[in-house]
Each structure stands twice: as C-alpha cells, then as structure tokens.
Amino acid sequence: MQKTIKAIFAAAVLSSLALSGPVAAQQANDDLSDFQVWGNITATGNWGFLNPDNPNLKKWKWWAEGQGRFGDNASHFSQALLRPGIGYQLTPTTSIWAGYAWAPTQQPFVRVPFDEQRVWQQVLWRDKFSFGTVQARSRLEERMAPQLGNDVGMRYRQLMKLSIPLSFAPGFSYVVQDEVFVILNTGDWIPRRGIDNNRFFTGIGYAVTKEITAEIGYMNHYIWRRGPNLMDHILSINVLANF
C-alpha cells in the first residue's frame, strides 16, 4: 500500500512539472524580458558532530544558503539572499524547518531598492524511486520591508523537483523542477493576492562527491505585475551539499 501511495504521488509530481512550464510562456507576447545569471550555494547537515554518541542530535538539522543574482542582461548585481535555518528529521523522507532570510534587492528587480527580511517555515519531502529522486518542498514566508511599508506579507511557495540519473553518463542526472509562488494577503506594499511568480528549471546535475552536487541549466522566471508582466531567462548555477 505504501509503495502504491508513493507511486501515485510521484506521478502527480511528474504531471505538474510537465504542465507548469509552458503556462507562463502562453502570456509572453507583450511582456518585458531580461537575461540574468543566478548563483546558489545551499548546504544542509545534522548536529551529530556535537556529540556522536547522542542519536537524537542527528535528527536535528541545519540549513545554510547564499545566493547572488545578476540582472539587466547580467550586467548588474541586483539581489543577494542569505537564508539560515534549523530543522528536524521526522521520518527518513520528511523533515520540517524554520529560519530567517535577508534579501537586499536593487534595480532592475525593483524600482526602489530595499532590504527584505523574512521568517520562513517549510516541510521537505524527498524519496528515491526506480526512475530517480522526487522532492517536494512546501514553504511559508512572512515578509517584511520597512522601507516600503509596515505590513507583513504572507507568501506560500510550492516546489516540485525530479532528478533522473543518466545511465550512459555515470554521476550525471537530468533535473527538472517547478516552483509556484502565491501571495496570501494584501497590504501597504503588497499589491494583490494570488499567484506572484513561477520558476521553471531544467538542466544537468553532477555528483561531484557523495555529499556535493552541482546543477546548471536554464530557468524561466515569469512574474505577474501591475504593469507589463516580466519573463526572465536565467542561467542558473547551483551547488547543493548534504553533510
């Protein structure tokens, strides 16, 4: 029964990935566009090194993430993001997390530069199947931007990811993922409720070591705005470490 449930969930993930990518492209005729370069390093691990004899410490996790994003045809450093967090491994496939994020943002991402503060919580699910590894991440963010307003913005993010090992190229895998952002409230600096943006990524991953994987590929980032919508074409470079 458990295997059947997992298979059904994996099929749902694959279907959502297959359908979500083209959605933004259907509306792109009159939209603005920009070429960008995004770099990301995310490391996770457990606290077992503090006391190897305590098995409970291995269930407690840490998260350290840093990003740099270059916009305006990759000519300007437009956004940084630092995201630390702590988590707990509920089961071999499921963990819960909470943390903080700091995101200073400049043009062309925004008209008025500001520093955004976030508090975030998430549930992370990851499992292996015969065809590859499936991951689902559900994240809730409480966003604060004092330079723009006093209200706290609530945003939900849903990510689905599939990694398929390439049998003809040991160590390499094909990676496809999609993440949808939904604004849950309105406020003095939050324009409207509803879907905010969508990020669709496809690329190649390589297992540098047992703990470290590098991914490079194309990301289509579609943003719904009050004025013309925006479609970014992004060279995305990611380094993922799990200790």
Long-range contacts (C-beta under 8 A, 24 or more apart in sequence): 6-127, 6-129, 7-129, 9-134, 9-136, 10-129, 10-131, 10-134, 13-134, 13-136, 13-160, 13-162, 14-162, 16-160, 16-178, 17-160, 17-162, 17-176, 17-177, 17-178, 20-178, 20-180, 20-198, 20-200, 21-178, 21-200, 21-202, 21-220, 23-198, 23-222, 24-198, 24-200, 24-220, 24-222, 24-231, 25-220, 25-222, 25-231, 27-222, 27-229, 28-222, 28-229, 28-231, 30-228, 31-222, 31-228, 31-229, 31-230, 31-231, 32-228, 32-229, 32-230, 32-231, 33-230, 33-231, 33-232, 33-233, 34-71, 34-72, 34-73, 34-108, 34-230, 34-232, 34-233, 35-73, 35-74, 35-232, 35-233, 35-234, 35-235, 36-69, 36-70, 36-71, 36-73, 36-74, 36-78, 36-221, 36-232, 36-233, 36-234, 36-235, 37-69, 37-70, 37-74, 37-234, 37-235, 37-237, 38-67, 38-68, 38-69, 38-70, 38-219, 38-234, 38-235, 38-236, 38-237, 39-67, 39-68, 39-69, 39-237, 39-238, 40-65, 40-66, 40-67, 40-236, 40-237, 40-238, 40-239, 41-65, 41-66, 41-67, 41-238, 41-239, 41-241, 42-238, 42-239, 42-240, 42-241, 43-240, 43-241, 43-242, 43-243, 44-87, 44-241, 44-242, 44-243, 45-241, 45-242, 45-243, 46-89, 46-243, 58-89, 59-88, 59-89, 60-86, 60-87, 60-88, 60-89, 61-86, 61-87, 61-88, 61-89, 61-95, 61-97, 62-86, 62-87, 63-87, 63-97, 63-99, 69-109, 71-107, 71-108, 71-109, 71-232, 72-107, 72-108, 74-235, 76-106, 76-107, 76-108, 77-106, 78-105, 78-106, 78-107, 78-108, 78-109, 79-103, 79-104, 79-105, 79-106, 79-109, 80-104, 83-118, 83-120, 85-120, 87-124, 93-125, 93-126, 93-127, 94-123, 94-124, 94-125, 95-123, 95-124, 96-121, 96-122, 96-123, 96-124, 97-121, 97-122, 97-123, 97-124, 98-122, 101-141, 112-147, 112-148, 114-145, 114-147, 114-148, 115-145, 115-146, 115-147, 116-143, 116-144, 116-145, 117-143, 117-144, 117-145, 117-146, 118-142, 118-143, 118-144, 131-164, 132-162, 132-163, 132-164, 132-165, 132-173, 133-162, 133-163, 134-160, 134-161, 134-162, 135-159, 135-160, 135-161, 135-162, 135-163, 135-177, 136-160, 136-161, 137-161, 145-189, 148-188, 148-189, 149-187, 149-188, 149-189, 149-190, 150-188, 151-185, 151-187, 151-188, 151-189, 151-190, 152-187, 153-183, 153-185, 153-187, 153-189, 153-190, 154-183, 154-184, 154-185, 155-181, 155-182, 155-183, 155-184, 155-196, 156-181, 156-182, 156-184, 157-181, 157-182, 158-182, 163-205, 171-206, 171-207, 172-204, 172-205, 172-206, 172-207, 173-204, 173-205, 173-206, 173-207, 174-202, 174-204, 174-205, 175-201, 175-202, 175-203, 175-204, 175-205, 175-215, 175-217, 176-201, 176-202, 177-201, 177-202, 191-225, 191-226, 194-224, 195-224, 196-223, 196-224, 197-221, 197-222, 197-223, 197-224, 198-222, 201-236, 203-236, 211-241, 211-242, 211-243, 212-239, 212-240, 212-241, 213-239, 213-240, 213-241, 214-238, 214-239, 214-240, 215-239, 215-240
